[in-house]
Amino acid sequence: MKLLRSAVLLLAAALLAGCSATRFIYNNADVFLRWQSGRYLDVHGAQSEELDARVAALLAWHRTEALPRYVAFARDADARLGRGFSRADLVWGYDSFQREVRAAMRAAADQAAPLLDRLSAEQIDHVQQRFTEDNRKFAREQLEGDERERRRKRARRNIERLEDWLGSLTDAQAERVRQYSARAPLVAELRDRERRRLQAEFIAILRAREAVKRLAAWAEHWDRHREHAFVAAHQANLEALYDMLIDVDRSLSAEQRETARERMRGFAADFERLARK
């Protein structure tokens, strides 16, 4: 699962990077994806060449099919930002992003499945070992520390992300972000269990040699079998996030709003240029 999500997260990284970084990330996506795939897939010779071809095919699909939709999304988001976000706008943004992630997950799975079905037992063991290493890293980064410290770190991350888009926040805006971070549910333990569930299901598909048969639908609907506690906590987090973002949006200065709009327009222009290449 981490292998597929790495591909999708890279393709979505432009939404979180600066405009000049967007082109750099995308134009070097093949190198990163090949490196990341090689970390999980111990392939050599003909399998390695096949992996290269499949990475290239995924990127070609993304440039042709996904980037034009990103252009439309960025332009629509700019217009919505210009008139001020409503709750419906935020739901639209989240749902739009989720649709793109699902489409990319399915495309990545379609490309990877034939190769995955030919992995040896030793190669599958290698994938599982990488998952074990990932889980240790996740525990160090997300599960250590008391609740107060974890909430403090979350507040800092959220303030930094908003300032990437808006420029410096006012004291009142930063305090509203800290209020959200202090109240919204912490979900690291639930995310850890979710990760392990997905990893186990992915390995089971590989060992059954059923990637061509099952992987695309499974990857597209990775959240279908989430535990109820995680679903509830995730929704509560979303609702609290929407409330916070609406409050911050209402307090934006003209300069802050224009800073965000300029960035969104820059994304639209970058996506359009990349789609034409």
C-alpha positions as a Markdown table, in Angstrom:
| # | Residue | x | y | z |
|---|---|---|---|---|
| 1 | Met | 0.0 | 0.0 | 0.0 |
| 2 | Lys | 2.8 | 2.4 | 0.8 |
| 3 | Leu | 4.3 | 1.9 | -2.6 |
| 4 | Leu | 1.0 | 2.9 | -4.3 |
| 5 | Arg | 0.4 | 5.8 | -1.9 |
| 6 | Ser | 4.0 | 7.1 | -2.5 |
| 7 | Ala | 3.2 | 7.4 | -6.2 |
| 8 | Val | -0.1 | 9.2 | -5.5 |
| 9 | Leu | 1.4 | 11.5 | -2.9 |
| 10 | Leu | 4.2 | 12.6 | -5.2 |
| 11 | Leu | 1.7 | 13.4 | -7.9 |
| 12 | Ala | -0.4 | 15.4 | -5.4 |
| 13 | Ala | 2.7 | 17.1 | -3.9 |
| 14 | Ala | 2.3 | 20.1 | -6.3 |
| 15 | Leu | -0.7 | 21.1 | -4.2 |
| 16 | Leu | 1.6 | 21.6 | -1.3 |
| 17 | Ala | 4.7 | 23.0 | -2.9 |
| 18 | Gly | 5.6 | 26.4 | -4.3 |
| 19 | Cys | 4.8 | 27.1 | -7.9 |
| 20 | Ser | 8.5 | 26.8 | -9.1 |
| 21 | Ala | 8.7 | 23.6 | -7.0 |
| 22 | Thr | 5.7 | 22.2 | -8.7 |
| 23 | Arg | 7.5 | 22.0 | -12.1 |
| 24 | Phe | 10.7 | 20.6 | -10.4 |
| 25 | Ile | 8.8 | 17.9 | -8.6 |
| 26 | Tyr | 6.8 | 16.9 | -11.6 |
| 27 | Asn | 9.6 | 16.9 | -14.0 |
| 28 | Asn | 11.6 | 14.6 | -11.7 |
| 29 | Ala | 8.8 | 12.4 | -10.7 |
| 30 | Asp | 10.1 | 9.4 | -12.7 |
| 31 | Val | 13.4 | 9.5 | -10.7 |
| 32 | Phe | 11.6 | 9.7 | -7.3 |
| 33 | Leu | 9.0 | 7.0 | -8.1 |
| 34 | Arg | 11.7 | 4.7 | -9.4 |
| 35 | Trp | 13.8 | 5.2 | -6.3 |
| 36 | Gln | 10.8 | 4.8 | -3.9 |
| 37 | Ser | 9.5 | 1.7 | -5.8 |
| 38 | Gly | 13.0 | 0.2 | -5.6 |
| 39 | Arg | 12.9 | 0.6 | -1.8 |
| 40 | Tyr | 9.9 | -1.8 | -1.6 |
| 41 | Leu | 10.4 | -3.9 | -4.7 |
| 42 | Asp | 13.7 | -5.8 | -4.9 |
| 43 | Val | 13.6 | -6.2 | -8.7 |
| 44 | His | 16.5 | -6.6 | -11.1 |
| 45 | Gly | 17.1 | -7.3 | -14.8 |
| 46 | Ala | 13.9 | -7.6 | -16.8 |
| 47 | Gln | 11.7 | -6.9 | -13.8 |
| 48 | Ser | 13.6 | -3.6 | -13.2 |
| 49 | Glu | 13.1 | -2.6 | -16.8 |
| 50 | Glu | 9.4 | -3.4 | -16.6 |
| 51 | Leu | 9.1 | -1.3 | -13.5 |
| 52 | Asp | 10.7 | 1.6 | -15.3 |
| 53 | Ala | 8.2 | 1.3 | -18.2 |
| 54 | Arg | 5.3 | 1.1 | -15.8 |
| 55 | Val | 6.4 | 4.2 | -13.9 |
| 56 | Ala | 6.6 | 6.0 | -17.3 |
| 57 | Ala | 3.1 | 4.8 | -18.2 |
| 58 | Leu | 1.6 | 6.0 | -14.9 |
| 59 | Leu | 3.2 | 9.5 | -15.4 |
| 60 | Ala | 1.9 | 9.6 | -19.0 |
| 61 | Trp | -1.6 | 8.8 | -17.8 |
| 62 | His | -1.4 | 11.5 | -15.1 |
| 63 | Arg | -0.2 | 14.2 | -17.5 |
| 64 | Thr | -2.9 | 13.4 | -20.0 |
| 65 | Glu | -5.8 | 12.6 | -17.7 |
| 66 | Ala | -5.3 | 14.2 | -14.3 |
| 67 | Leu | -3.5 | 17.4 | -14.9 |
| 68 | Pro | -6.3 | 19.0 | -16.9 |
| 69 | Arg | -8.6 | 18.3 | -14.0 |
| 70 | Tyr | -6.1 | 19.9 | -11.7 |
| 71 | Val | -6.2 | 23.1 | -13.8 |
| 72 | Ala | -10.0 | 23.2 | -13.6 |
| 73 | Phe | -9.8 | 22.6 | -9.8 |
| 74 | Ala | -7.3 | 25.4 | -9.2 |
| 75 | Arg | -9.3 | 27.9 | -11.2 |
| 76 | Asp | -12.5 | 27.0 | -9.5 |
| 77 | Ala | -10.8 | 27.1 | -6.1 |
| 78 | Asp | -9.4 | 30.6 | -6.9 |
| 79 | Ala | -12.9 | 31.9 | -7.7 |
| 80 | Arg | -14.3 | 30.4 | -4.5 |
| 81 | Leu | -11.5 | 31.9 | -2.5 |
| 82 | Gly | -12.1 | 35.3 | -4.0 |
| 83 | Arg | -15.6 | 35.5 | -2.8 |
| 84 | Gly | -14.9 | 33.8 | 0.6 |
| 85 | Phe | -15.1 | 30.2 | 1.5 |
| 86 | Ser | -18.4 | 28.6 | 2.7 |
| 87 | Arg | -18.7 | 25.3 | 4.3 |
| 88 | Ala | -19.9 | 23.9 | 1.0 |
| 89 | Asp | -16.8 | 25.1 | -0.7 |
| 90 | Leu | -14.6 | 23.3 | 1.8 |
| 91 | Val | -16.5 | 20.1 | 1.4 |
| 92 | Trp | -16.2 | 20.5 | -2.4 |
| 93 | Gly | -12.5 | 20.9 | -2.1 |
| 94 | Tyr | -12.0 | 17.9 | 0.1 |
| 95 | Asp | -14.3 | 15.7 | -2.0 |
| 96 | Ser | -12.5 | 16.8 | -5.2 |
| 97 | Phe | -9.1 | 16.0 | -3.8 |
| 98 | Gln | -10.4 | 12.6 | -2.6 |
| 99 | Arg | -11.7 | 11.8 | -6.1 |
| 100 | Glu | -8.3 | 12.6 | -7.6 |
| 101 | Val | -6.5 | 10.5 | -5.1 |
| 102 | Arg | -8.8 | 7.5 | -5.8 |
| 103 | Ala | -8.4 | 7.9 | -9.5 |
| 104 | Ala | -4.6 | 8.0 | -9.1 |
| 105 | Met | -4.6 | 5.0 | -6.7 |
| 106 | Arg | -6.5 | 2.9 | -9.2 |
| 107 | Ala | -4.2 | 4.0 | -12.1 |
| 108 | Ala | -1.1 | 3.2 | -10.1 |
| 109 | Ala | -2.6 | -0.2 | -9.1 |
| 110 | Asp | -3.5 | -1.0 | -12.7 |
| 111 | Gln | 0.1 | -0.4 | -13.7 |
| 112 | Ala | 1.7 | -2.2 | -10.9 |
| 113 | Ala | -0.5 | -5.3 | -10.7 |
| 114 | Pro | 0.9 | -7.5 | -13.5 |
| 115 | Leu | 4.4 | -7.1 | -12.1 |
| 116 | Leu | 3.3 | -7.6 | -8.5 |
| 117 | Asp | 1.7 | -10.9 | -9.4 |
| 118 | Arg | 5.1 | -12.2 | -10.5 |
| 119 | Leu | 7.0 | -11.4 | -7.3 |
| 120 | Ser | 8.7 | -14.3 | -5.6 |
| 121 | Ala | 8.0 | -15.2 | -2.0 |
| 122 | Glu | 11.3 | -13.7 | -1.1 |
| 123 | Gln | 10.5 | -10.4 | -2.8 |
| 124 | Ile | 7.1 | -10.2 | -1.0 |
| 125 | Asp | 9.0 | -10.8 | 2.3 |
| 126 | His | 11.2 | -7.8 | 1.3 |
| 127 | Val | 8.0 | -5.7 | 1.0 |
| 128 | Gln | 6.8 | -6.8 | 4.4 |
| 129 | Gln | 10.1 | -6.0 | 6.0 |
| 130 | Arg | 9.9 | -2.5 | 4.6 |
| 131 | Phe | 6.5 | -2.1 | 6.1 |
| 132 | Thr | 7.9 | -3.2 | 9.5 |
| 133 | Glu | 10.5 | -0.5 | 9.2 |
| 134 | Asp | 7.9 | 2.1 | 8.2 |
| 135 | Asn | 5.8 | 1.2 | 11.2 |
| 136 | Arg | 8.7 | 1.7 | 13.6 |
| 137 | Lys | 9.4 | 5.1 | 12.0 |
| 138 | Phe | 5.7 | 6.1 | 12.3 |
| 139 | Ala | 5.7 | 5.1 | 16.0 |
| 140 | Arg | 8.8 | 7.3 | 16.7 |
| 141 | Glu | 7.3 | 10.3 | 14.9 |
| 142 | Gln | 3.6 | 10.1 | 15.7 |
| 143 | Leu | 3.1 | 8.0 | 18.8 |
| 144 | Glu | 5.8 | 9.2 | 21.2 |
| 145 | Gly | 5.2 | 12.0 | 23.6 |
| 146 | Asp | 2.3 | 12.9 | 25.8 |
| 147 | Glu | -1.0 | 14.4 | 24.5 |
| 148 | Arg | 0.0 | 18.0 | 25.3 |
| 149 | Glu | 3.2 | 17.7 | 23.3 |
| 150 | Arg | 1.5 | 16.1 | 20.3 |
| 151 | Arg | -1.2 | 18.8 | 20.2 |
| 152 | Arg | 1.5 | 21.5 | 20.4 |
| 153 | Lys | 3.3 | 19.9 | 17.4 |
| 154 | Arg | 0.0 | 19.7 | 15.5 |
| 155 | Ala | -0.7 | 23.4 | 16.1 |
| 156 | Arg | 2.7 | 24.3 | 14.9 |
| 157 | Arg | 2.3 | 22.3 | 11.7 |
| 158 | Asn | -1.1 | 23.7 | 11.0 |
| 159 | Ile | 0.1 | 27.3 | 11.5 |
| 160 | Glu | 3.0 | 26.7 | 9.2 |
| 161 | Arg | 0.8 | 25.2 | 6.5 |
| 162 | Leu | -1.6 | 28.2 | 6.6 |
| 163 | Glu | 1.3 | 30.7 | 6.5 |
| 164 | Asp | 2.6 | 28.9 | 3.4 |
| 165 | Trp | -0.6 | 30.0 | 1.7 |
| 166 | Leu | -1.5 | 33.3 | 3.4 |
| 167 | Gly | 1.7 | 34.8 | 4.7 |
| 168 | Ser | 2.1 | 35.7 | 8.4 |
| 169 | Leu | -1.0 | 35.0 | 10.5 |
| 170 | Thr | -2.3 | 37.5 | 13.0 |
| 171 | Asp | -2.2 | 36.7 | 16.6 |
| 172 | Ala | -5.9 | 36.1 | 16.6 |
| 173 | Gln | -5.7 | 33.8 | 13.6 |
| 174 | Ala | -2.9 | 31.8 | 15.1 |
| 175 | Glu | -4.8 | 31.4 | 18.3 |
| 176 | Arg | -7.8 | 30.1 | 16.4 |
| 177 | Val | -5.6 | 27.5 | 14.8 |
| 178 | Arg | -4.3 | 26.5 | 18.3 |
| 179 | Gln | -7.8 | 26.2 | 19.6 |
| 180 | Tyr | -8.6 | 23.8 | 16.8 |
| 181 | Ser | -5.5 | 21.8 | 17.4 |
| 182 | Ala | -6.2 | 21.6 | 21.1 |
| 183 | Arg | -9.8 | 20.4 | 20.7 |
| 184 | Ala | -9.9 | 18.1 | 17.6 |
| 185 | Pro | -9.4 | 14.4 | 18.2 |
| 186 | Leu | -5.9 | 12.9 | 18.1 |
| 187 | Val | -6.0 | 10.0 | 15.7 |
| 188 | Ala | -2.4 | 8.7 | 15.6 |
| 189 | Glu | -3.2 | 5.4 | 17.3 |
| 190 | Leu | -6.1 | 4.9 | 15.0 |
| 191 | Arg | -4.0 | 5.8 | 11.9 |
| 192 | Asp | -1.4 | 3.2 | 13.1 |
| 193 | Arg | -4.0 | 0.5 | 13.2 |
| 194 | Glu | -5.3 | 1.5 | 9.8 |
| 195 | Arg | -1.8 | 1.4 | 8.3 |
| 196 | Arg | -1.3 | -2.1 | 9.6 |
| 197 | Arg | -4.7 | -3.3 | 8.4 |
| 198 | Leu | -3.9 | -2.0 | 4.9 |
| 199 | Gln | -0.4 | -3.5 | 4.9 |
| 200 | Ala | -1.8 | -6.9 | 5.9 |
| 201 | Glu | -4.4 | -6.8 | 3.2 |
| 202 | Phe | -1.9 | -5.7 | 0.6 |
| 203 | Ile | 0.5 | -8.5 | 1.5 |
| 204 | Ala | -2.3 | -11.0 | 1.4 |
| 205 | Ile | -3.2 | -9.9 | -2.2 |
| 206 | Leu | 0.5 | -10.3 | -3.2 |
| 207 | Arg | 0.8 | -13.8 | -1.6 |
| 208 | Ala | -2.4 | -14.9 | -3.3 |
| 209 | Arg | -1.1 | -13.7 | -6.7 |
| 210 | Glu | -4.4 | -11.7 | -7.1 |
| 211 | Ala | -3.1 | -8.2 | -7.8 |
| 212 | Val | -4.5 | -8.1 | -11.3 |
| 213 | Lys | -7.8 | -9.4 | -10.1 |
| 214 | Arg | -8.2 | -7.4 | -6.9 |
| 215 | Leu | -5.7 | -4.6 | -6.4 |
| 216 | Ala | -7.2 | -1.7 | -8.4 |
| 217 | Ala | -10.6 | -1.9 | -6.7 |
| 218 | Trp | -8.9 | -2.4 | -3.3 |
| 219 | Ala | -6.6 | 0.6 | -3.8 |
| 220 | Glu | -9.4 | 2.9 | -5.0 |
| 221 | His | -11.5 | 2.1 | -2.0 |
| 222 | Trp | -8.7 | 1.7 | 0.6 |
| 223 | Asp | -11.0 | 3.1 | 3.4 |
| 224 | Arg | -13.9 | 0.8 | 2.8 |
| 225 | His | -13.2 | -1.4 | 5.9 |
| 226 | Arg | -12.0 | 1.3 | 8.3 |
| 227 | Glu | -12.9 | 0.7 | 11.9 |
| 228 | His | -15.9 | 2.7 | 13.1 |
| 229 | Ala | -13.8 | 4.6 | 15.7 |
| 230 | Phe | -11.5 | 5.9 | 13.0 |
| 231 | Val | -14.4 | 6.9 | 10.7 |
| 232 | Ala | -16.0 | 8.9 | 13.6 |
| 233 | Ala | -12.7 | 10.5 | 14.6 |
| 234 | His | -11.8 | 11.4 | 11.1 |
| 235 | Gln | -15.2 | 13.0 | 10.5 |
| 236 | Ala | -15.0 | 14.9 | 13.8 |
| 237 | Asn | -11.6 | 16.2 | 12.7 |
| 238 | Leu | -13.0 | 17.3 | 9.4 |
| 239 | Glu | -15.9 | 19.2 | 10.9 |
| 240 | Ala | -13.6 | 21.0 | 13.4 |
| 241 | Leu | -11.1 | 21.8 | 10.6 |
| 242 | Tyr | -13.9 | 23.3 | 8.4 |
| 243 | Asp | -15.1 | 25.5 | 11.4 |
| 244 | Met | -11.5 | 26.7 | 11.9 |
| 245 | Leu | -10.9 | 27.5 | 8.2 |
| 246 | Ile | -14.2 | 29.4 | 7.9 |
| 247 | Asp | -13.3 | 31.5 | 10.9 |
| 248 | Val | -9.8 | 32.2 | 9.5 |
| 249 | Asp | -11.2 | 33.0 | 6.1 |
| 250 | Arg | -13.6 | 35.6 | 7.6 |
| 251 | Ser | -10.7 | 37.3 | 9.2 |
| 252 | Leu | -8.4 | 37.4 | 6.2 |
| 253 | Ser | -7.0 | 40.8 | 5.1 |
| 254 | Ala | -7.2 | 41.8 | 1.5 |
| 255 | Glu | -3.4 | 41.1 | 1.3 |
| 256 | Gln | -3.7 | 37.6 | 2.7 |
| 257 | Arg | -6.6 | 36.7 | 0.4 |
| 258 | Glu | -4.7 | 37.9 | -2.6 |
| 259 | Thr | -1.6 | 36.0 | -1.6 |
| 260 | Ala | -3.6 | 32.8 | -1.5 |
| 261 | Arg | -5.3 | 33.6 | -4.8 |
| 262 | Glu | -2.0 | 34.3 | -6.5 |
| 263 | Arg | -0.6 | 31.0 | -5.4 |
| 264 | Met | -3.7 | 29.2 | -6.6 |
| 265 | Arg | -3.5 | 30.9 | -10.0 |
| 266 | Gly | 0.2 | 29.9 | -10.2 |
| 267 | Phe | -0.8 | 26.3 | -9.7 |
| 268 | Ala | -3.3 | 26.5 | -12.5 |
| 269 | Ala | -0.7 | 28.0 | -14.8 |
| 270 | Asp | 1.9 | 25.4 | -13.9 |
| 271 | Phe | -0.5 | 22.5 | -14.3 |
| 272 | Glu | -1.6 | 23.8 | -17.7 |
| 273 | Arg | 2.0 | 24.1 | -18.9 |
| 274 | Leu | 2.9 | 20.6 | -17.6 |
| 275 | Ala | -0.2 | 19.1 | -19.3 |
| 276 | Arg | 1.0 | 20.5 | -22.6 |
| 277 | Lys | 4.4 | 18.9 | -22.5 |
